[in-house]
C-alpha cells in the first residue's frame, strides 16, 4: 500500500526503473544477435566500461528499493522482483 503523498514519486521511480530495464534488455539482445568483434586493444577498456555500468545499474536498483521500502508495505515483493530483474540483466 502506497502512502498518499508519495504516489507520484513512487510512480516516477518505477517508470524510470522500467525504462532502464527495457533499454538494457534491448541493448543486450542487440549484442547477442549481432555478436560484434572488438579489436584486442579495446578489450580492457570495454571490460572496464561494462563493469562500471553494471555497478552503477546495481546501485541505482538498490537505491530504488530503499526508497520504495520507505513508501510501501510490500517490501518482500519489491525486493524479490527487483533482484529477479537484476538476475535477468546479469
C-alpha positions as CSV (number, residue, x, y, z in Angstrom):
1,X,0.0,0.0,0.0
2,X,1.5,3.3,-1.0
3,X,1.4,6.4,1.2
4,X,-0.8,9.0,-0.5
5,X,1.8,11.8,-0.5
6,X,4.4,9.5,-2.1
7,X,2.4,8.1,-5.0
8,X,3.7,10.4,-7.7
9,X,7.3,10.0,-6.6
10,X,7.0,6.2,-6.4
11,X,5.3,6.0,-9.8
12,X,8.0,8.2,-11.4
13,X,10.8,6.0,-9.9
14,X,9.1,2.8,-11.1
15,X,8.6,4.1,-14.6
16,X,12.3,5.2,-14.8
17,X,13.5,1.9,-13.5
18,X,11.3,0.1,-16.0
19,X,12.7,2.2,-18.8
20,X,16.3,1.4,-17.8
21,X,15.5,-2.3,-17.6
22,X,13.9,-2.2,-21.1
23,X,16.8,-0.3,-22.6
24,X,19.3,-2.7,-21.0
25,X,17.4,-5.7,-22.3
26,X,17.3,-4.2,-25.9
27,X,21.0,-3.5,-25.9
28,X,21.8,-6.9,-24.6
29,X,19.7,-8.6,-27.3
30,X,21.4,-6.5,-29.9
31,X,24.8,-7.7,-28.7
32,X,23.6,-11.3,-28.6
33,X,22.2,-11.2,-32.1
34,X,25.0,-9.2,-33.8
35,X,27.9,-10.7,-31.8
36,X,30.3,-7.8,-32.6
37,X,34.1,-8.4,-32.6
38,X,36.1,-5.7,-31.0
39,X,39.9,-5.3,-31.7
40,X,42.1,-6.6,-29.0
41,X,43.4,-3.1,-27.9
42,X,39.8,-2.2,-26.8
43,X,39.1,-5.3,-24.7
44,X,40.4,-3.9,-21.5
45,X,38.5,-0.6,-21.9
46,X,35.3,-2.3,-22.9
47,X,35.5,-4.6,-19.9
48,X,36.1,-1.6,-17.6
49,X,33.2,0.2,-19.1
50,X,30.9,-2.8,-18.8
51,X,31.9,-3.4,-15.2
52,X,31.3,0.2,-14.2
53,X,28.0,0.3,-16.0
54,X,26.8,-2.9,-14.2
55,X,28.0,-1.5,-10.8
56,X,26.1,1.8,-11.4
57,X,23.0,-0.1,-12.5
58,X,23.1,-2.2,-9.4
59,X,23.5,0.8,-7.2
60,X,20.6,2.5,-9.0
61,X,18.4,-0.5,-8.4
62,X,19.3,-0.7,-4.7
63,X,18.6,3.0,-4.2
64,X,15.1,2.4,-5.7
65,X,14.5,-0.5,-3.4
66,X,15.5,1.5,-0.4
67,X,13.3,4.5,-1.4
68,X,10.3,2.4,-2.2
69,X,10.7,0.4,1.0
70,X,10.0,3.6,2.9
71,X,6.8,4.2,0.9
72,X,5.3,0.8,0.6
73,X,4.2,-2.1,2.7
74,X,5.2,-4.7,0.1
75,X,8.9,-4.7,0.8
76,X,9.4,-8.5,0.4
77,X,7.7,-8.5,-3.0
78,X,9.6,-5.4,-4.1
79,X,13.0,-6.8,-3.2
80,X,12.2,-10.1,-4.9
81,X,11.0,-8.5,-8.1
82,X,14.0,-6.1,-8.2
83,X,16.6,-8.8,-7.8
84,X,14.8,-11.0,-10.3
85,X,15.1,-8.2,-12.8
86,X,18.8,-7.8,-12.0
87,X,19.3,-11.5,-12.5
88,X,17.9,-11.2,-16.0
89,X,20.4,-8.5,-16.8
90,X,23.4,-10.3,-15.5
